[in-house]
Amino acid sequence: MEKRMSRIIIETIVKKALKYIKHSPERGLRNLIDMALQFSEGRFQKEFFTVVQTMLQNKNSAYYELIRDTITHVDTENLYTFGINVGYNSCTVGAQRIRENEKILGCNIPWTMSVHINTQQFEKNQQKYEDLIFEGEHLGIYTWMLFALDQPEKTFSMVKNHPDSAFCIFCDVKDMPLTFLEKVTQLKNLMIIVRYNENAADICAELRAKKLFYSVWYQYGQKDTESIINGNLFRDVQQLSPVFTVLIPENKCPEEVRQAIYSTVKRTRLDQSYSTIAWDFQGDNYLVDTIISGDACSVNFNKDGNLCDLEKTFENGHHNLFKSSIINILLNTFPKTKSELL
């Protein structure tokens, strides 16, 4: 990605701001958000930073402790690179490119894609995964959600080959040996997201000791409704010091439960009571996509390469990333109407 003058200016400001925030988190963060508003070029950025600016008027916000802890315990280059790739490459330049390509192609283009990867399929189809990311970046997609629960280090070559993209790699504790952690330290455009369970504390402590950027994810069902709504889950999770707590519904989770959880996630962010940022994988990814291009679409590929959503799988060659290009998949599945293109 070519460096525009605006990006060079933003990079300089962010680097200086990160140093200043270490000494004065509250004032430094507020100044950074004020400057971000000045440089905001699109509706998404302006709305996002305006909301953050309002939230940070709360002097008792637990997010100040979160920021202070993150700045102290996460490698600065990792924070900077991942942040620029999401904030500038994805949500600024990428968002503009998505809108332009939607008009040209006549189909919806998501701001992010989630891809489930296992070792067997990756070894057989590594070039197809590479092609997906190259083609996605051409369309304007620079944020990727990779579910690599089986030997996640297999995906690191892709992360390294695409330095302009930001990668969120969802992992299981049992597949994160010490050799895995050593390899992660070399990748600055990556955030590791650990499955939250009774074994997560030790691996989070290791990530923290190595100054790695990490979050946690939790797959919930109807049985978890009470612990999420009453805040017990977030209260427990924050002890592990993750930046984000990502909630993902089980496949058969009822729609009313998903809606209740998303309402709780939004309220939790506004209350700022926990030093971890709640993120609803389904609801918030849709929200960002709606702001970027007006109407949302969700693109998820299962381990067999089939396009799927939380309710069904589209099983034919036109919807499989090993058999078709992402452009053809989007044209077949998410065409825009004439009114949407006006």
C-alpha positions as CSV (number, residue, x, y, z in Angstrom):
1,M,0.0,0.0,0.0
2,E,1.5,3.3,-1.1
3,K,2.0,5.9,1.7
4,R,-0.1,9.0,1.3
5,M,1.0,12.2,2.9
6,S,-2.0,12.0,5.3
7,R,-0.8,8.6,6.4
8,I,2.7,9.8,7.1
9,I,1.3,12.6,9.2
10,I,-1.0,10.2,11.1
11,E,1.9,7.8,11.7
12,T,4.0,10.5,13.2
13,I,1.2,11.7,15.5
14,V,0.4,8.2,16.6
15,K,4.0,7.4,17.5
16,K,4.4,10.5,19.5
17,A,1.0,10.0,21.2
18,L,1.8,6.4,22.3
19,K,5.0,7.7,24.0
20,Y,3.0,10.5,25.7
21,I,0.2,8.2,26.8
22,K,2.7,6.1,28.8
23,H,3.3,9.1,31.1
24,S,-0.3,10.5,31.2
25,P,-2.9,8.0,30.0
26,E,-5.9,10.1,30.6
27,R,-4.7,13.4,29.0
28,G,-2.7,11.6,26.3
29,L,-5.6,9.5,25.2
30,R,-8.0,12.4,25.1
31,N,-5.5,14.4,23.0
32,L,-5.1,11.5,20.6
33,I,-8.8,11.2,20.1
34,D,-9.2,14.9,19.5
35,M,-6.5,14.8,16.8
36,A,-8.1,11.7,15.3
37,L,-11.3,13.6,14.9
38,Q,-9.5,16.4,13.0
39,F,-8.0,13.8,10.5
40,S,-11.2,11.8,10.1
41,E,-12.2,11.6,6.5
42,G,-15.3,9.5,6.5
43,R,-18.5,9.0,8.4
44,F,-17.3,5.8,10.1
45,Q,-14.2,7.5,11.6
46,K,-16.1,10.6,12.7
47,E,-18.9,8.6,14.4
48,F,-16.5,6.3,16.1
49,F,-14.1,8.9,17.5
50,T,-17.0,11.2,18.5
51,V,-18.5,8.3,20.6
52,V,-15.1,7.5,22.1
53,Q,-14.5,11.2,22.9
54,T,-17.9,11.3,24.8
55,M,-17.1,8.1,26.6
56,L,-13.7,9.4,27.9
57,Q,-15.3,12.3,29.6
58,N,-16.1,9.8,32.3
59,K,-13.1,10.3,34.6
60,N,-13.9,7.1,36.5
61,S,-13.8,5.0,33.3
62,A,-12.2,1.6,33.7
63,Y,-10.9,2.1,30.2
64,Y,-8.2,4.4,31.4
65,E,-6.8,1.6,33.5
66,L,-7.0,-0.7,30.4
67,I,-5.1,1.8,28.3
68,R,-2.5,2.4,30.9
69,D,-2.0,-1.4,31.3
70,T,-1.9,-2.0,27.6
71,I,0.6,0.7,26.9
72,T,2.8,-0.6,29.7
73,H,2.6,-4.3,28.9
74,V,2.3,-4.5,25.1
75,D,5.1,-4.0,22.6
76,T,4.7,-0.5,21.2
77,E,5.5,-1.6,17.6
78,N,2.9,-4.3,17.8
79,L,0.2,-1.8,19.0
80,Y,1.3,0.8,16.5
81,T,1.3,-1.5,13.5
82,F,-1.9,-3.3,14.3
83,G,-3.6,0.0,15.1
84,I,-2.5,1.7,11.8
85,N,-3.5,-1.4,9.8
86,V,-7.1,-1.4,11.3
87,G,-7.6,2.3,11.7
88,Y,-6.0,3.6,8.5
89,N,-5.6,0.8,6.0
90,S,-8.9,-0.9,6.8
91,C,-11.3,1.7,8.1
92,T,-10.0,4.7,6.1
93,V,-8.4,3.9,2.8
94,G,-9.9,0.4,2.7
95,A,-13.4,1.6,3.5
96,Q,-13.2,4.1,0.6
97,R,-12.0,1.4,-1.8
98,I,-14.8,-0.9,-0.7
99,R,-17.4,1.8,-1.5
100,E,-15.8,2.4,-4.9
101,N,-15.6,-1.3,-5.8
102,E,-19.2,-1.9,-4.6
103,K,-20.4,0.6,-7.2
104,I,-18.2,-0.8,-9.9
105,L,-19.0,-4.5,-9.2
106,G,-22.6,-4.1,-8.1
107,C,-22.2,-6.3,-5.0
108,N,-21.7,-5.9,-1.2
109,I,-18.1,-6.2,0.0
110,P,-17.5,-6.8,3.8
111,W,-15.0,-4.8,5.8
112,T,-13.7,-8.1,7.3
113,M,-13.9,-11.8,6.6
114,S,-13.7,-14.7,9.0
115,V,-12.0,-17.9,7.8
116,H,-11.8,-21.3,9.7
117,I,-8.6,-23.0,9.0
118,N,-7.3,-26.5,9.9
119,T,-3.9,-28.0,9.2
120,Q,-5.0,-30.5,6.6
121,Q,-6.9,-28.0,4.4
122,F,-4.2,-25.4,4.8
123,E,-1.5,-27.6,3.6
124,K,-3.6,-28.6,0.6
125,N,-4.8,-25.1,-0.2
126,Q,-2.3,-22.6,1.1
127,Q,-2.1,-20.7,-2.2
128,K,-5.9,-20.4,-2.2
129,Y,-5.8,-18.8,1.2
130,E,-3.1,-16.4,0.0
131,D,-5.1,-15.6,-3.1
132,L,-8.1,-14.8,-0.9
133,I,-6.2,-12.2,1.1
134,F,-4.5,-10.7,-2.0
135,E,-7.9,-10.4,-3.7
136,G,-9.5,-9.1,-0.5
137,E,-6.9,-6.4,-0.1
138,H,-7.5,-5.3,-3.8
139,L,-11.2,-4.9,-2.9
140,G,-10.3,-2.9,0.3
141,I,-10.4,-5.6,3.0
142,Y,-7.5,-5.2,5.4
143,T,-8.9,-6.8,8.6
144,W,-9.0,-10.6,8.8
145,M,-10.5,-13.0,11.4
146,L,-8.8,-16.4,11.2
147,F,-10.1,-19.2,13.4
148,A,-7.0,-21.5,13.6
149,L,-7.8,-23.8,16.4
150,D,-5.4,-26.5,15.1
151,Q,-1.7,-25.5,14.9
152,P,-2.4,-21.8,14.4
153,E,1.3,-21.1,13.6
154,K,0.6,-22.5,10.2
155,T,-1.1,-19.2,9.3
156,F,1.9,-17.1,10.3
157,S,3.4,-17.2,6.8
158,M,0.2,-15.4,5.5
159,V,0.4,-12.8,8.3
160,K,4.1,-12.1,7.3
161,N,3.2,-12.0,3.6
162,H,0.6,-9.3,4.1
163,P,2.1,-6.6,6.3
164,D,-0.6,-4.0,5.4
165,S,-3.4,-6.2,6.8
166,A,-4.4,-6.7,10.5
167,F,-4.9,-10.3,11.5
168,C,-7.0,-11.5,14.5
169,I,-6.1,-15.2,15.1
170,F,-8.6,-17.0,17.3
171,C,-6.7,-19.8,19.1
172,D,-7.4,-22.6,21.6
173,V,-5.2,-22.9,24.6
174,K,-4.1,-26.4,23.9
175,D,-2.6,-25.4,20.6
176,M,-0.3,-22.6,21.9
177,P,3.0,-24.2,22.9
178,L,6.0,-22.0,23.9
179,T,7.4,-22.3,20.3
180,F,4.2,-20.7,19.1
181,L,4.7,-17.7,21.4
182,E,8.2,-17.2,20.2
183,K,7.0,-17.0,16.6
184,V,4.3,-14.5,17.5
185,T,6.8,-12.0,18.8
186,Q,8.1,-11.5,15.3
187,L,4.7,-10.5,13.9
188,K,3.6,-6.9,14.6
189,N,0.3,-6.9,12.5
190,L,-1.2,-9.6,14.7
191,M,-3.5,-9.9,17.7
192,I,-3.9,-13.3,19.3
193,I,-7.4,-14.1,20.7
194,V,-7.4,-16.9,23.2
195,R,-10.4,-19.1,24.0
196,Y,-11.5,-18.2,27.5
197,N,-11.8,-21.2,29.7
198,E,-10.3,-22.6,33.0
199,N,-6.9,-23.0,31.3
200,A,-6.6,-19.5,29.8
201,A,-4.9,-17.8,32.7
202,D,-1.5,-19.4,32.3
203,I,-1.3,-18.7,28.5
204,C,-2.5,-15.1,29.0
205,A,0.3,-14.7,31.6
206,E,2.8,-16.0,29.1
207,L,1.5,-13.6,26.4
208,R,1.6,-10.7,28.9
209,A,5.2,-11.6,29.9
210,K,6.3,-11.5,26.3
211,K,4.5,-8.1,25.8
212,L,2.2,-9.6,23.1
213,F,-1.0,-8.0,22.0
214,Y,-3.9,-10.4,23.0
215,S,-7.6,-10.6,23.7
216,V,-9.9,-13.5,24.6
217,W,-13.0,-15.0,23.0
218,Y,-15.9,-16.9,24.6
219,Q,-18.5,-18.9,22.7
220,Y,-21.8,-18.5,24.6
221,G,-25.1,-20.3,24.5
222,Q,-28.5,-19.8,26.3
223,K,-27.0,-21.3,29.5
224,D,-24.5,-18.3,29.7
225,T,-27.1,-15.6,29.4
226,E,-27.3,-14.7,33.1
227,S,-23.5,-14.6,33.7
228,I,-23.0,-12.3,30.8
229,I,-26.0,-10.0,31.5
230,N,-25.1,-9.6,35.2
231,G,-21.4,-8.9,34.4
232,N,-19.9,-11.9,36.1
233,L,-18.2,-13.0,32.8
234,F,-16.5,-9.6,32.2
235,R,-15.6,-9.3,35.9
236,D,-13.8,-12.6,35.7
237,V,-12.2,-12.1,32.3
238,Q,-10.7,-8.7,33.1
239,Q,-8.4,-10.5,35.6
240,L,-6.5,-11.9,32.6
241,S,-5.9,-8.4,31.2
242,P,-7.2,-8.9,27.7
243,V,-7.8,-5.8,25.5
244,F,-11.0,-7.2,24.0
245,T,-13.5,-9.8,25.2
246,V,-15.1,-11.2,22.0
247,L,-18.4,-13.0,22.4
248,I,-19.4,-15.5,19.7
249,P,-22.8,-17.3,19.7
250,E,-23.1,-21.1,19.4
251,N,-24.6,-22.2,16.1
252,K,-28.0,-23.1,17.7
253,C,-28.1,-20.1,20.1
254,P,-31.6,-18.6,19.9
255,E,-32.0,-15.2,18.2
256,E,-33.5,-13.6,21.3
257,V,-30.5,-14.7,23.3
258,R,-28.1,-13.2,20.7
259,Q,-30.1,-9.9,20.8
260,A,-30.0,-9.8,24.6
261,I,-26.3,-10.4,24.7
262,Y,-25.6,-7.7,22.1
263,S,-27.7,-5.2,24.1
264,T,-25.6,-6.1,27.1
265,V,-22.3,-5.7,25.2
266,K,-23.3,-2.2,24.0
267,R,-24.4,-1.2,27.5
268,T,-21.2,-2.6,29.0
269,R,-19.1,-0.4,26.7
270,L,-21.1,2.7,27.6
271,D,-20.8,2.0,31.3
272,Q,-17.1,1.4,31.1
273,S,-17.1,-0.6,34.3
274,Y,-14.6,-3.3,33.2
275,S,-11.1,-2.9,32.1
276,T,-11.7,-5.0,28.9
277,I,-13.7,-3.9,25.8
278,A,-16.7,-6.1,25.1
279,W,-17.2,-7.0,21.4
280,D,-20.0,-8.9,19.9
281,F,-18.6,-10.8,17.0
282,Q,-21.8,-10.9,15.0
283,G,-23.5,-7.6,16.0
284,D,-20.4,-5.4,16.1
285,N,-18.9,-6.7,12.8
286,Y,-22.3,-6.0,11.2
287,L,-22.4,-2.5,12.7
288,V,-19.0,-1.6,11.3
289,D,-20.0,-2.9,7.9
290,T,-23.2,-0.9,7.9
291,I,-21.4,2.3,8.7
292,I,-18.8,1.7,6.0
293,S,-21.0,0.8,3.1
294,G,-24.7,1.4,4.1
295,D,-25.9,-2.2,4.2
296,A,-24.1,-5.1,6.0
297,C,-23.0,-8.4,4.7
298,S,-21.2,-11.2,6.6
299,V,-18.7,-13.4,4.9
300,N,-17.5,-16.5,6.8
301,F,-15.8,-19.6,5.4
302,N,-15.8,-22.9,7.2
303,K,-12.8,-25.3,7.3
304,D,-13.9,-26.9,4.0
305,G,-13.9,-23.5,2.3
306,N,-17.6,-23.2,2.0
307,L,-19.3,-19.9,2.5
308,C,-21.6,-20.0,5.6
309,D,-23.3,-17.9,8.1
310,L,-24.6,-18.7,11.6
311,E,-27.6,-20.4,10.3
312,K,-26.6,-22.3,7.1
313,T,-23.8,-23.3,4.7
314,F,-23.9,-22.5,1.0
315,E,-22.6,-25.8,-0.5
316,N,-21.7,-25.4,-4.2
317,G,-18.7,-24.4,-6.3
318,H,-19.9,-20.8,-6.6
319,H,-19.5,-20.4,-2.8
320,N,-16.3,-22.2,-2.1
321,L,-13.0,-20.3,-1.8
322,F,-11.0,-23.2,-3.1
323,K,-13.1,-23.3,-6.3
324,S,-14.0,-19.7,-7.0
325,S,-12.6,-16.2,-6.6
326,I,-13.9,-14.0,-3.8
327,I,-15.3,-11.6,-6.4
328,N,-17.4,-14.3,-8.0
329,I,-18.6,-15.5,-4.6
330,L,-19.7,-11.9,-3.6
331,L,-21.4,-11.4,-7.0
332,N,-23.3,-14.6,-6.6
333,T,-24.3,-14.2,-3.0
334,F,-24.5,-10.5,-2.2
335,P,-25.6,-8.5,-5.3
336,K,-26.8,-5.0,-4.7
337,T,-30.1,-3.7,-6.0
338,K,-30.1,-0.7,-8.3
339,S,-31.5,1.5,-5.5
340,E,-28.6,0.5,-3.3
341,L,-26.1,1.6,-6.0
342,L,-27.6,5.1,-6.3
